[in-house]
Amino acid sequence: MPRKTLKQRREQYPTDDNENRVRGIIDSLIGVENSDDKMEALISVLNESGTIPSAGKFYTFFYTAKTNGIQYDEFPLVAVTDVYSWGFRGENFHWGGEMRKYNYNQIVGGLYEIYPEEISDVVELSFAKVRSK
């Protein structure tokens, strides 16, 4: 039986890859870590990629909402769909894929890009930090 190509292996095992920066975090968790611990571990292996995202890419970042009376995710995990002059929209994995808007002025620091082959591991981290404003 011939070996599978790299593309076929990535499709079958998207996180079984030496380029996956997140796999080591998943393997090191013992189950008592809180959202802050998980986010700190995650960003320690990711590269900050500026403040303007690209549509079609995945990002996590630190966020503080400006609208009173809402719940928000302080550590969103977003698939960016639209980029505007004021910010961007995207599907937040921590809100079940709900579309959310993010204002550039409310992002603390930069964005951390997550590669497609890492997204299933990052979702598994379950690092949402829901806050009320």
FIKOLZA-1660 file (N, C-alpha, C; in steps of 0.1 Angstrom, whole numbers, plus 5000, padded with zeros to 4 digits):
% residues 133
   i   px   py   pz ch aa at
   1 5009 4988 5000  A  M  N
   1 5000 5000 5000  A  M CA
   1 5009 5012 5000  A  M  C
   2 5007 5022 4991  A  P  N
   2 5015 5034 4990  A  P CA
   2 5013 5043 5002  A  P  C
   3 5023 5050 5006  A  R  N
   3 5022 5060 5017  A  R CA
   3 5013 5071 5013  A  R  C
   4 5006 5077 5022  A  K  N
   4 4997 5088 5020  A  K CA
   4 5006 5101 5018  A  K  C
   5 5001 5110 5010  A  T  N
   5 5008 5122 5008  A  T CA
   5 5006 5131 5021  A  T  C
   6 5015 5141 5022  A  L  N
   6 5014 5150 5034  A  L CA
   6 5000 5156 5034  A  L  C
   7 4994 5160 5023  A  K  N
   7 4981 5166 5022  A  K CA
   7 4971 5156 5027  A  K  C
   8 4972 5144 5023  A  Q  N
   8 4962 5134 5028  A  Q CA
   8 4963 5131 5043  A  Q  C
   9 4976 5131 5048  A  R  N
   9 4977 5129 5062  A  R CA
   9 4972 5141 5070  A  R  C
  10 4974 5153 5065  A  R  N
  10 4968 5165 5072  A  R CA
  10 4953 5165 5072  A  R  C
  11 4947 5160 5061  A  E  N
  11 4933 5159 5061  A  E CA
  11 4927 5149 5070  A  E  C
  12 4934 5138 5072  A  Q  N
  12 4930 5127 5081  A  Q CA
  12 4933 5130 5095  A  Q  C
  13 4945 5135 5098  A  Y  N
  13 4950 5139 5111  A  Y CA
  13 4955 5153 5111  A  Y  C
  14 4946 5163 5111  A  P  N
  14 4951 5177 5110  A  P CA
  14 4960 5181 5121  A  P  C
  15 4960 5175 5132  A  T  N
  15 4969 5179 5143  A  T CA
  15 4981 5170 5145  A  T  C
  16 4982 5160 5137  A  D  N
  16 4994 5151 5138  A  D CA
  16 5005 5156 5128  A  D  C
  17 5011 5166 5132  A  D  N
  17 5020 5174 5123  A  D CA
  17 5031 5181 5131  A  D  C
  18 5043 5180 5127  A  N  N
  18 5054 5186 5134  A  N CA
  18 5053 5201 5134  A  N  C
  19 5046 5207 5125  A  E  N
  19 5044 5221 5124  A  E CA
  19 5034 5227 5134  A  E  C
  20 5027 5218 5140  A  N  N
  20 5016 5222 5150  A  N CA
  20 5022 5227 5162  A  N  C
  21 5021 5240 5165  A  R  N
  21 5027 5246 5176  A  R CA
  21 5019 5244 5189  A  R  C
  22 5007 5239 5188  A  V  N
  22 4998 5238 5199  A  V CA
  22 4997 5224 5206  A  V  C
  23 5001 5214 5198  A  R  N
  23 4999 5200 5203  A  R CA
  23 5006 5198 5216  A  R  C
  24 5018 5204 5219  A  G  N
  24 5025 5202 5231  A  G CA
  24 5017 5208 5243  A  G  C
  25 5010 5218 5241  A  I  N
  25 5002 5224 5252  A  I CA
  25 4991 5214 5256  A  I  C
  26 4984 5209 5246  A  I  N
  26 4973 5199 5249  A  I CA
  26 4979 5187 5256  A  I  C
  27 4991 5182 5252  A  D  N
  27 4997 5171 5259  A  D CA
  27 5001 5174 5273  A  D  C
  28 5004 5186 5276  A  S  N
  28 5009 5190 5289  A  S CA
  28 4999 5193 5300  A  S  C
  29 4986 5195 5295  A  L  N
  29 4975 5199 5305  A  L CA
  29 4972 5187 5314  A  L  C
  30 4970 5191 5327  A  I  N
  30 4967 5181 5337  A  I CA
  30 4952 5182 5341  A  I  C
  31 4945 5192 5337  A  G  N
  31 4931 5193 5339  A  G CA
  31 4926 5203 5350  A  G  C
  32 4936 5210 5356  A  V  N
  32 4932 5220 5366  A  V CA
  32 4935 5234 5362  A  V  C
  33 4940 5236 5350  A  E  N
  33 4943 5249 5345  A  E CA
  33 4930 5258 5343  A  E  C
  34 4931 5271 5345  A  N  N
  34 4920 5280 5343  A  N CA
  34 4922 5286 5329  A  N  C
  35 4913 5295 5325  A  S  N
  35 4914 5301 5312  A  S CA
  35 4926 5310 5311  A  S  C
  36 4930 5317 5321  A  D  N
  36 4942 5325 5321  A  D CA
  36 4954 5317 5318  A  D  C
  37 4955 5306 5325  A  D  N
  37 4967 5297 5323  A  D CA
  37 4968 5291 5309  A  D  C
  38 4956 5287 5304  A  K  N
  38 4956 5282 5290  A  K CA
  38 4959 5292 5280  A  K  C
  39 4954 5304 5281  A  M  N
  39 4957 5315 5272  A  M CA
  39 4972 5319 5272  A  M  C
  40 4977 5320 5284  A  E  N
  40 4991 5323 5286  A  E CA
  40 5000 5312 5279  A  E  C
  41 4997 5299 5281  A  A  N
  41 5004 5288 5274  A  A CA
  41 5002 5289 5259  A  A  C
  42 4990 5292 5254  A  L  N
  42 4988 5293 5240  A  L CA
  42 4996 5304 5233  A  L  C
  43 4995 5316 5239  A  I  N
  43 5002 5327 5232  A  I CA
  43 5018 5326 5233  A  I  C
  44 5022 5317 5243  A  S  N
  44 5037 5315 5244  A  S CA
  44 5042 5307 5232  A  S  C
  45 5034 5300 5224  A  V  N
  45 5038 5293 5212  A  V CA
  45 5034 5299 5199  A  V  C
  46 5025 5309 5200  A  L  N
  46 5021 5316 5188  A  L CA
  46 5029 5329 5186  A  L  C
  47 5028 5334 5174  A  N  N
  47 5035 5347 5171  A  N CA
  47 5025 5358 5170  A  N  C
  48 5027 5369 5176  A  E  N
  48 5019 5381 5174  A  E CA
  48 5020 5385 5160  A  E  C
  49 5008 5388 5154  A  S  N
  49 5008 5391 5139  A  S CA
  49 5002 5404 5136  A  S  C
  50 5005 5414 5144  A  G  N
  50 5000 5428 5142  A  G CA
  50 4986 5429 5147  A  G  C
  51 4979 5440 5142  A  T  N
  51 4966 5443 5147  A  T CA
  51 4955 5442 5136  A  T  C
  52 4958 5441 5124  A  I  N
  52 4948 5440 5113  A  I CA
  52 4948 5426 5108  A  I  C
  53 4936 5419 5109  A  P  N
  53 4935 5405 5105  A  P CA
  53 4933 5404 5090  A  P  C
  54 4934 5392 5085  A  S  N
  54 4930 5389 5071  A  S CA
  54 4918 5380 5072  A  S  C
  55 4908 5383 5063  A  A  N
  55 4896 5375 5062  A  A CA
  55 4900 5360 5058  A  A  C
  56 4893 5351 5064  A  G  N
  56 4896 5337 5061  A  G CA
  56 4907 5331 5071  A  G  C
  57 4912 5338 5080  A  K  N
  57 4922 5333 5089  A  K CA
  57 4917 5332 5103  A  K  C
  58 4924 5325 5112  A  F  N
  58 4919 5323 5125  A  F CA
  58 4929 5331 5135  A  F  C
  59 4923 5336 5145  A  Y  N
  59 4931 5344 5155  A  Y CA
  59 4925 5343 5169  A  Y  C
  60 4934 5345 5178  A  T  N
  60 4930 5347 5192  A  T CA
  60 4936 5360 5197  A  T  C
  61 4931 5366 5207  A  F  N
  61 4936 5379 5212  A  F CA
  61 4930 5383 5225  A  F  C
  62 4934 5393 5231  A  F  N
  62 4928 5398 5244  A  F CA
  62 4919 5409 5240  A  F  C
  63 4907 5409 5245  A  Y  N
  63 4896 5418 5242  A  Y CA
  63 4889 5424 5254  A  Y  C
  64 4886 5436 5253  A  T  N
  64 4877 5443 5264  A  T CA
  64 4866 5450 5256  A  T  C
  65 4854 5446 5259  A  A  N
  65 4842 5452 5252  A  A CA
  65 4840 5466 5257  A  A  C
  66 4834 5475 5249  A  K  N
  66 4831 5488 5253  A  K CA
  66 4816 5490 5256  A  K  C
  67 4808 5481 5251  A  T  N
  67 4793 5483 5252  A  T CA
  67 4789 5477 5266  A  T  C
  68 4782 5486 5273  A  N  N
  68 4777 5481 5287  A  N CA
  68 4765 5472 5285  A  N  C
  69 4764 5463 5295  A  G  N
  69 4752 5454 5295  A  G CA
  69 4753 5442 5286  A  G  C
  70 4765 5439 5282  A  I  N
  70 4767 5427 5273  A  I CA
  70 4777 5417 5279  A  I  C
  71 4776 5405 5275  A  Q  N
  71 4786 5395 5278  A  Q CA
  71 4796 5394 5267  A  Q  C
  72 4808 5392 5270  A  Y  N
  72 4818 5391 5259  A  Y CA
  72 4829 5381 5263  A  Y  C
  73 4836 5377 5253  A  D  N
  73 4847 5368 5255  A  D CA
  73 4860 5375 5256  A  D  C
  74 4867 5375 5267  A  E  N
  74 4879 5383 5269  A  E CA
  74 4891 5376 5261  A  E  C
  75 4890 5363 5258  A  F  N
  75 4900 5356 5250  A  F CA
  75 4893 5350 5238  A  F  C
  76 4888 5358 5228  A  P  N
  76 4881 5352 5217  A  P CA
  76 4890 5343 5208  A  P  C
  77 4883 5333 5202  A  L  N
  77 4889 5325 5192  A  L CA
  77 4880 5327 5179  A  L  C
  78 4886 5334 5169  A  V  N
  78 4877 5339 5158  A  V CA
  78 4882 5334 5145  A  V  C
  79 4872 5330 5136  A  A  N
  79 4875 5329 5122  A  A CA
  79 4870 5342 5116  A  A  C
  80 4879 5350 5111  A  V  N
  80 4876 5363 5106  A  V CA
  80 4869 5362 5092  A  V  C
  81 4858 5369 5091  A  T  N
  81 4850 5368 5078  A  T CA
  81 4850 5382 5071  A  T  C
  82 4851 5393 5078  A  D  N
  82 4850 5406 5072  A  D CA
  82 4860 5416 5079  A  D  C
  83 4867 5424 5072  A  V  N
  83 4876 5434 5078  A  V CA
  83 4872 5448 5073  A  V  C
  84 4871 5457 5083  A  Y  N
  84 4866 5470 5081  A  Y CA
  84 4876 5480 5086  A  Y  C
  85 4874 5493 5084  A  S  N
  85 4883 5503 5089  A  S CA
  85 4882 5504 5104  A  S  C
  86 4871 5501 5110  A  W  N
  86 4869 5502 5125  A  W CA
  86 4872 5489 5132  A  W  C
  87 4873 5478 5125  A  G  N
  87 4875 5465 5131  A  G CA
  87 4872 5454 5122  A  G  C
  88 4866 5443 5128  A  F  N
  88 4863 5431 5119  A  F CA
  88 4852 5423 5125  A  F  C
  89 4846 5414 5117  A  R  N
  89 4836 5405 5122  A  R CA
  89 4841 5391 5120  A  R  C
  90 4837 5382 5128  A  G  N
  90 4841 5368 5127  A  G CA
  90 4832 5359 5135  A  G  C
  91 4834 5346 5132  A  E  N
  91 4827 5336 5140  A  E CA
  91 4835 5332 5152  A  E  C
  92 4830 5334 5164  A  N  N
  92 4837 5331 5176  A  N CA
  92 4834 5317 5180  A  N  C
  93 4844 5308 5180  A  F  N
  93 4843 5294 5184  A  F CA
  93 4838 5292 5198  A  F  C
  94 4841 5302 5207  A  H  N
  94 4836 5300 5221  A  H CA
  94 4821 5304 5222  A  H  C
  95 4815 5310 5212  A  W  N
  95 4801 5313 5213  A  W CA
  95 4794 5304 5203  A  W  C
  96 4799 5292 5200  A  G  N
  96 4792 5283 5191  A  G CA
  96 4792 5288 5177  A  G  C
  97 4802 5295 5173  A  G  N
  97 4802 5300 5159  A  G CA
  97 4794 5313 5156  A  G  C
  98 4789 5319 5167  A  E  N
  98 4781 5331 5165  A  E CA
  98 4790 5342 5160  A  E  C
  99 4784 5350 5151  A  M  N
  99 4791 5361 5145  A  M CA
  99 4792 5372 5155  A  M  C
 100 4804 5378 5157  A  R  N
 100 4806 5389 5166  A  R CA
 100 4814 5400 5159  A  R  C
 101 4813 5412 5164  A  K  N
 101 4821 5423 5159  A  K CA
 101 4832 5427 5169  A  K  C
 102 4844 5430 5164  A  Y  N
 102 4855 5434 5172  A  Y CA
 102 4861 5447 5168  A  Y  C
 103 4861 5457 5177  A  N  N
 103 4866 5470 5174  A  N CA
 103 4881 5470 5177  A  N  C
 104 4889 5475 5167  A  Y  N
 104 4904 5476 5169  A  Y CA
 104 4908 5482 5182  A  Y  C
 105 4900 5493 5186  A  N  N
 105 4904 5500 5198  A  N CA
 105 4902 5492 5211  A  N  C
 106 4895 5481 5210  A  Q  N
 106 4892 5473 5222  A  Q CA
 106 4901 5461 5223  A  Q  C
 107 4910 5459 5213  A  I  N
 107 4920 5448 5214  A  I CA
 107 4932 5453 5222  A  I  C
 108 4935 5444 5231  A  V  N
 108 4947 5447 5240  A  V CA
 108 4959 5440 5235  A  V  C
 109 4968 5447 5229  A  G  N
 109 4980 5441 5223  A  G CA
 109 4977 5437 5208  A  G  C
 110 4982 5427 5204  A  G  N
 110 4980 5423 5190  A  G CA
 110 4972 5410 5188  A  G  C
 111 4971 5406 5176  A  L  N
 111 4964 5394 5172  A  L CA
 111 4974 5382 5171  A  L  C
 112 4970 5370 5175  A  Y  N
 112 4978 5358 5174  A  Y CA
 112 4972 5349 5164  A  Y  C
 113 4978 5347 5152  A  E  N
 113 4973 5338 5142  A  E CA
 113 4974 5324 5145  A  E  C
 114 4964 5316 5142  A  I  N
 114 4964 5302 5144  A  I CA
 114 4962 5295 5131  A  I  C
 115 4971 5286 5128  A  Y  N
 115 4971 5279 5114  A  Y CA
 115 4959 5269 5114  A  Y  C
 116 4954 5267 5102  A  P  N
 116 4943 5258 5100  A  P CA
 116 4945 5244 5106  A  P  C
 117 4957 5239 5105  A  E  N
 117 4960 5226 5110  A  E CA
 117 4960 5225 5125  A  E  C
 118 4960 5237 5132  A  E  N
 118 4961 5238 5146  A  E CA
 118 4947 5241 5153  A  E  C
 119 4937 5244 5144  A  I  N
 119 4925 5249 5150  A  I CA
 119 4917 5239 5158  A  I  C
 120 4917 5226 5155  A  S  N
 120 4910 5216 5163  A  S CA
 120 4917 5215 5177  A  S  C
 121 4930 5216 5177  A  D  N
 121 4937 5216 5190  A  D CA
 121 4933 5228 5199  A  D  C
 122 4933 5240 5192  A  V  N
 122 4930 5252 5200  A  V CA
 122 4916 5252 5205  A  V  C
 123 4907 5247 5197  A  V  N
 123 4893 5246 5202  A  V CA
 123 4892 5236 5214  A  V  C
 124 4900 5226 5214  A  E  N
 124 4900 5216 5225  A  E CA
 124 4905 5222 5238  A  E  C
 125 4914 5233 5237  A  L  N
 125 4919 5239 5249  A  L CA
 125 4908 5245 5257  A  L  C
 126 4897 5249 5251  A  S  N
 126 4885 5255 5258  A  S CA
 126 4890 5266 5268  A  S  C
 127 4895 5277 5263  A  F  N
 127 4900 5288 5271  A  F CA
 127 4892 5300 5271  A  F  C
 128 4879 5299 5268  A  A  N
 128 4870 5311 5268  A  A CA
 128 4870 5317 5282  A  A  C
 129 4869 5331 5282  A  K  N
 129 4868 5338 5295  A  K CA
 129 4857 5348 5293  A  K  C
 130 4845 5344 5297  A  V  N
 130 4833 5352 5295  A  V CA
 130 4832 5362 5306  A  V  C
 131 4830 5374 5302  A  R  N
 131 4828 5386 5311  A  R CA
 131 4816 5393 5309  A  R  C
 132 4811 5400 5319  A  S  N
 132 4799 5409 5317  A  S CA
 132 4804 5423 5318  A  S  C
 133 4800 5432 5310  A  K  N
 133 4804 5446 5310  A  K CA
 133 4793 5454 5317  A  K  C
% end
